[in-house]
Amino acid sequence: MKKLLILLVTGGMFASCEKSNPLDLDITHPPNSVNSLDSTLNYEFEMVGRCYQDPNGYYHLSLDTTPQQQTLHRFGAHVTNTDIWGLPTQVIWRSDAFWYLQDTLGYTYIEIGNVPTGQSPWSWENFAVTGFEGMTVPIVNGTSHADPNVDSVFCMMAPVTEMIGDTITIYGKAIFEEGDIKIEDSFNIIFK
């Protein structure tokens, strides 16, 4: 009788155990979240022009005065670099300014063989790269991702000489948690 009672108690213990499914994920508390008890983070996104800023909040950037020359400048933002899922922050950039391409984009050099020049059987010809007239070029790159080690993100801007005296606005949108949380910011910059 004692053996039967022990067998029933042991069998009842095994029958009441429940095996957890490893594919069942708790979405409210992701496994690699910063704080598994609280799934919300205080995300930050603040854009900076990385050049002189006047008391009114406008940034000032001196452009290269060589004709048809771009000025390359790196600006950025202080941002929370990863979200609760451990994914890097994506930032989408845009501005209210762009410039147009002329017809000739540049020149390329092609080696031509068996040319009767008397000097060498090979010769180099330069050809204009054409057919781009009227295409618009944005002055900022479209997207970038945060540095996984530092709470910062950067983007390149390339205004041209003809923009001297213009005041433009650059907009940024940081995307967290696969698009569920979006924070926007902007700044104004004067080209001189």
Secondary structure as the mmCIF struct_conf table of DSSP 4:
data_model
#
loop_
_struct_conf.conf_type_id
_struct_conf.id
_struct_conf.beg_label_comp_id
_struct_conf.beg_label_asym_id
_struct_conf.beg_label_seq_id
_struct_conf.end_label_comp_id
_struct_conf.end_label_asym_id
_struct_conf.end_label_seq_id
HELX_RH_AL_P HELX_RH_AL_P1 LYS A 2 SER A 16
HELX_LH_PP_P HELX_LH_PP_P1 LYS A 19 ASN A 21
TURN_TY1_P TURN_TY1_P1 PRO A 22 LEU A 23
TURN_TY1_P TURN_TY1_P2 ILE A 27 THR A 28
BEND BEND1 HIS A 29 HIS A 29
TURN_TY1_P TURN_TY1_P3 PRO A 31 ASN A 32
BEND BEND2 VAL A 34 VAL A 34
TURN_TY1_P TURN_TY1_P4 SER A 36 LEU A 37
STRN STRN1 PHE A 45 VAL A 48
BEND BEND3 ARG A 50 CYS A 51
STRN STRN2 TYR A 52 GLN A 53
TURN_TY1_P TURN_TY1_P5 PRO A 55 ASN A 56
BEND BEND4 GLY A 57 GLY A 57
STRN STRN3 TYR A 59 LEU A 61
HELX_LH_PP_P HELX_LH_PP_P2 SER A 62 ASP A 64
BEND BEND5 THR A 66 THR A 66
TURN_TY1_P TURN_TY1_P6 PRO A 67 GLN A 68
STRN STRN4 GLN A 70 GLN A 70
STRN STRN5 HIS A 73 VAL A 79
STRN STRN6 THR A 82 THR A 82
TURN_TY1_P TURN_TY1_P7 ILE A 84 TRP A 85
BEND BEND6 GLY A 86 GLY A 86
HELX_LH_PP_P HELX_LH_PP_P3 LEU A 87 LEU A 87
STRN STRN7 PRO A 88 PRO A 88
HELX_LH_PP_P HELX_LH_PP_P4 THR A 89 THR A 89
STRN STRN8 GLN A 90 SER A 95
BEND BEND7 ASP A 96 ASP A 96
STRN STRN9 PHE A 98 TYR A 100
BEND BEND8 ASP A 103 ASP A 103
STRN STRN10 GLY A 106 GLY A 113
BEND BEND9 ASN A 114 ASN A 114
BEND BEND10 GLY A 118 GLN A 119
BEND BEND11 PRO A 121 PRO A 121
STRN STRN11 TRP A 122 VAL A 129
TURN_TY1_P TURN_TY1_P8 GLU A 133 GLY A 134
STRN STRN12 THR A 136 PRO A 138
BEND BEND12 ILE A 139 ILE A 139
STRN STRN13 VAL A 140 VAL A 140
BEND BEND13 GLY A 142 GLY A 142
STRN STRN14 THR A 143 HIS A 145
BEND BEND14 PRO A 148 ASP A 151
STRN STRN15 SER A 152 MET A 157
STRN STRN16 VAL A 160 VAL A 160
HELX_RH_3T_P HELX_RH_3T_P1 THR A 161 MET A 163
TURN_TY1_P TURN_TY1_P9 ILE A 164 GLY A 165
STRN STRN17 THR A 167 PHE A 176
HELX_RH_3T_P HELX_RH_3T_P2 GLU A 177 GLY A 179
TURN_TY1_P TURN_TY1_P10 ASP A 180 ASP A 180
STRN STRN18 ILE A 181 PHE A 191
#
